[in-house]
Amino acid sequence: VKLGVNVWGQYTTGGEIKSRFGGPDFVIMHEIGHGLEERYGLSGPLLSTPALKAEMTALASLRGVGVSASRKFRRYIQTPDEQVANAVHAYIYAPDEMARVAPGVKAALDARDSAFGDYRTGADTKAER
C-alpha cells in the first residue's frame, strides 16, 4: 500500500499500520485506535449514550482547531471510526486534556484498559517514559 500525498498513516484490516518515515508519532497512536476499534468494537460502548456521543464529538472537533479544515474533513472526523481512533490517540498522548474535554469517554477507556489483559492503549506509558 502506497500512502497518498496527504496521508500520514493507514491502518489495514487485520492489523497492519503504515506511516510515513519521519512522520509524527501521533499518527501511529491514531492508527492503533483504528486497530482497537476493529478488534474490540469500541464505538459501541464509547457512543452508547447521548452524553458520550457529545464528548466524542467535542474531542474529535479538536482535530480541526488551528487548521483550515474543509467541511468534508470536519464531517469525516466525526464518523464513528475516526472518533474512536481520535479518542485512543487522546487517551495515549493527552490524557489530561481528554479528562477535561471527555471525562466520560476517558472513564470508559480506563475501565476497558483494566478489564482486558491483552488490551492496553498505553495511557500509563507516558508516566513510564
C-alpha positions as CSV (number, residue, x, y, z in Angstrom):
1,V,0.0,0.0,0.0
2,K,1.4,3.3,-1.0
3,L,0.4,6.3,1.0
4,G,-1.1,9.3,-0.8
5,V,0.4,12.8,-0.8
6,N,-1.8,14.0,2.1
7,V,-1.9,10.7,4.0
8,W,0.4,10.3,7.1
9,G,-0.7,6.8,8.1
10,Q,-3.0,4.0,7.4
11,Y,-4.5,1.0,9.3
12,T,-5.3,-2.0,7.2
13,T,-7.9,-4.6,8.3
14,G,-6.0,-7.3,10.1
15,G,-3.6,-5.2,12.0
16,E,-1.1,-3.6,9.6
17,I,-0.1,0.0,10.3
18,K,1.8,2.0,7.8
19,S,3.1,5.5,8.3
20,R,5.4,7.9,6.5
21,F,9.0,7.8,7.5
22,G,9.8,10.8,9.8
23,G,6.1,11.5,10.4
24,P,4.8,12.5,13.8
25,D,4.3,9.7,16.4
26,F,0.7,10.7,17.0
27,V,-0.1,9.2,13.6
28,I,0.7,5.7,14.9
29,M,-1.3,6.4,18.1
30,H,-4.3,7.3,15.9
31,E,-3.9,4.2,13.7
32,I,-3.7,2.0,16.8
33,G,-7.2,3.4,17.6
34,H,-8.4,2.0,14.3
35,G,-7.0,-1.4,15.2
36,L,-8.7,-1.3,18.7
37,E,-11.9,-0.4,17.0
38,E,-11.6,-3.4,14.7
39,R,-10.6,-5.8,17.4
40,Y,-12.9,-4.6,20.3
41,G,-15.6,-2.6,18.7
42,L,-15.0,0.4,20.9
43,S,-17.5,2.6,19.1
44,G,-20.4,0.6,20.7
45,P,-19.6,1.5,24.3
46,L,-18.0,4.8,23.6
47,L,-21.0,6.1,21.6
48,S,-23.7,4.3,23.7
49,T,-25.2,7.4,25.4
50,P,-26.1,10.9,24.3
51,A,-23.5,12.3,26.8
52,L,-20.7,10.0,25.5
53,K,-21.6,10.9,21.9
54,A,-21.4,14.6,22.8
55,E,-18.0,14.1,24.4
56,M,-16.7,12.1,21.4
57,T,-17.9,14.9,19.1
58,A,-16.2,17.6,21.2
59,L,-13.0,15.6,21.3
60,A,-13.0,14.9,17.5
61,S,-13.7,18.6,16.9
62,L,-10.3,19.5,18.5
63,R,-8.6,18.0,15.4
64,G,-9.8,21.0,13.4
65,V,-8.6,23.6,15.8
66,G,-5.9,25.9,14.4
67,V,-6.1,24.5,10.9
68,S,-8.0,25.3,7.8
69,A,-10.3,22.3,7.8
70,S,-12.7,21.7,4.9
71,R,-16.4,20.8,5.5
72,K,-15.6,17.4,4.1
73,F,-12.8,16.9,6.7
74,R,-15.0,18.1,9.5
75,R,-17.6,15.6,8.6
76,Y,-15.0,12.8,8.2
77,I,-13.5,13.3,11.6
78,Q,-17.0,12.9,13.1
79,T,-17.5,9.4,11.7
80,P,-17.6,6.7,14.5
81,D,-14.4,5.0,13.3
82,E,-12.5,8.3,13.3
83,Q,-13.9,9.4,16.6
84,V,-12.7,6.2,18.2
85,A,-9.2,6.5,16.6
86,N,-9.0,10.1,17.9
87,A,-10.2,9.1,21.4
88,V,-7.5,6.4,21.6
89,H,-4.9,9.0,20.4
90,A,-6.0,11.4,23.1
91,Y,-6.0,8.7,25.7
92,I,-2.4,7.8,25.0
93,Y,-1.0,11.3,24.2
94,A,-3.1,13.8,26.1
95,P,-4.9,12.1,28.9
96,D,-5.2,15.3,30.9
97,E,-6.8,17.2,28.0
98,M,-9.1,14.2,27.4
99,A,-10.2,14.2,31.1
100,R,-11.1,17.9,30.6
101,V,-13.0,17.5,27.3
102,A,-14.3,14.0,27.5
103,P,-14.2,12.7,31.1
104,G,-16.9,10.0,30.5
105,V,-15.0,8.7,27.4
106,K,-11.8,8.6,29.4
107,A,-13.5,6.7,32.3
108,A,-14.9,4.2,29.8
109,L,-11.5,3.6,28.3
110,D,-10.0,3.4,31.8
111,A,-12.5,0.7,32.6
112,R,-11.7,-1.3,29.4
113,D,-8.0,-0.8,29.9
114,S,-8.1,-2.6,33.2
115,A,-10.6,-5.2,32.2
116,F,-8.7,-6.9,29.4
117,G,-5.2,-8.3,29.8
118,D,-4.3,-8.0,26.1
119,Y,-5.9,-4.6,25.7
120,R,-3.5,-1.8,26.6
121,T,-3.8,1.6,25.0
122,G,-0.8,2.9,26.6
123,A,-2.2,5.7,28.8
124,D,0.2,4.6,31.6
125,T,3.2,4.7,29.3
126,K,3.5,8.5,29.3
127,A,4.4,8.3,33.0
128,E,6.8,5.4,32.4
129,R,8.9,7.3,29.9
